[in-house]
Amino acid sequence: MSAFSHKVAELTGIGADGAERLAGGDLSEVLLLRRRDGRCTVAKGGPAVGTEAGMLRALAGAGIPTAVVEGEHDGVLLLEHLPNDGVFSLRAWRAIGETVRRLHSHTTELYGWPVDHRLGTVEMDNRQTRDWPGFWGEQRLASAASVLDRPWRGRIERLVQRLPDLVPSSPPASFLHGDLWTGNILVRNGELVGLIDPACYHGHSEVDLAMLALFASPPAEFWERYGDLEVGWDERRRVYQLFPALVHLRLFGASYAGIVDRLLASLGA
C-alpha cells in the first residue's frame, strides 16, 4: 500500500481489500473505496483538497451536477462516486451544452478566484482583477511559460503584448470550470451525470469552450444548446487553447510541443 492508501485506510477504516486505484489520476492519487453497505466513495490526495472541495460546493451551489463532498481531512478528499460509462450520446451533449451555459450565466465583477491553486505543478495565479487581457496574458500564458526554454517564452511574450487586440477588454466574468475536457465530464446511459475535477475561476466564457474543443469535437447539439457565440470566436479560440496546451507541455513533456507550436504559429507568434 502507498502512503496515501495507508492514510485513507486510517481515516475511513477501508483497507486494501476494499480499495482500488482509479484510472485518470494523472495529477493526484485517486482511489475507489467500496463500503460494506454497498456505497462507493472516491478518495483523492493532494496538498489543496480544501480548495477543490470549495470549488465543488460552488459548482453545486450554481446548480451544476457534480460530486458531493463527503469529507476532507489531512490531505484526503472524500467524494461521492459518480457512475460513468464514457459513452457521449447526442442527448448527453445537449445536456452538457445546457449545463455549461448555466454555469457561465453566473457572473461576478472580477476575473480570477479568491485563492490560487494548481494544475499539477502548474501554478494558477488567480489574483483578482478587472483587466481581462492582462489576466490572460500575465496570469495564464506568461505564468505557464515561465519555466520553459527561452524560445518558447519569447514567443509567448510577443503574443501577450498583442492580446489587447486579440481578446475583449472586459467580457462578462463568467464562472468557469477551468479544466473542461471530456475526462472531467461523466456520462452514463446516454445522460449527463456530472462535472468533476474543477479548476474554477471567473473569466471569459470562451475559455471553457476552447478547452473542450481542443481535445474533443462537440457536435452541433452541444453548440445549439449552449447558444450563440460572439463574433471572432474562431480567432480567440486559439488564444484560449494555448494555455491548456502549455499546461500539457509542462506536465507531460515534448509530445505536446507540436500543438503549442501550431497554435503560436497560427497566431503569428
C-alpha angles and dihedrals in degrees: 000000000000123000088256092052090052091051091049091048091051091048099044105021090236112128134193093290091063100039134074132177115252123223116244098048093127095142101032139012112269126190133187110220120202111206123208091246090060097257120128128218130189118224119200128185132211146112095266106043090136090060092052091046089054091051093049090051090048091052091050090048089055090055095257117143108242142138117297114238107239097179148326127211138153098343095322124112116195116202139179109262111241118202117239133180097174094230109134108202122187087252090056091049090053090053091047090053091051092045095050090047089052091048092051092048088072105087138172138188100258137053116233134037135274092254136030120243141171142247097212104303094342112105117227105212101205101174105153120245144155093228109093099181088048092048094049094042102044105022097041116018101030092038093052091047095045096101097039124102117285096256090059092045092049093054092048092048091053091049092048090057089058097046096101086065094045106045131037117266097227116011116167110287096240126190104257129198086214099205102047111166130128093265088066094048113081121204135174134181091358094306134107110251102180152299117263141178097039126191094188131192138135119266147114108331091227090071092075092043092051093052092048089052093047096071101018141035107231109206126239090267090066094050093045092055094042092054140226120339124220122257110271096034093130092058096042092047090071091050090052095042090057093074098058088042090055091047090053091048089053096045104035106025142229096344086082095049091092095058092047090050093049093049093048092047091050088054093049094251 
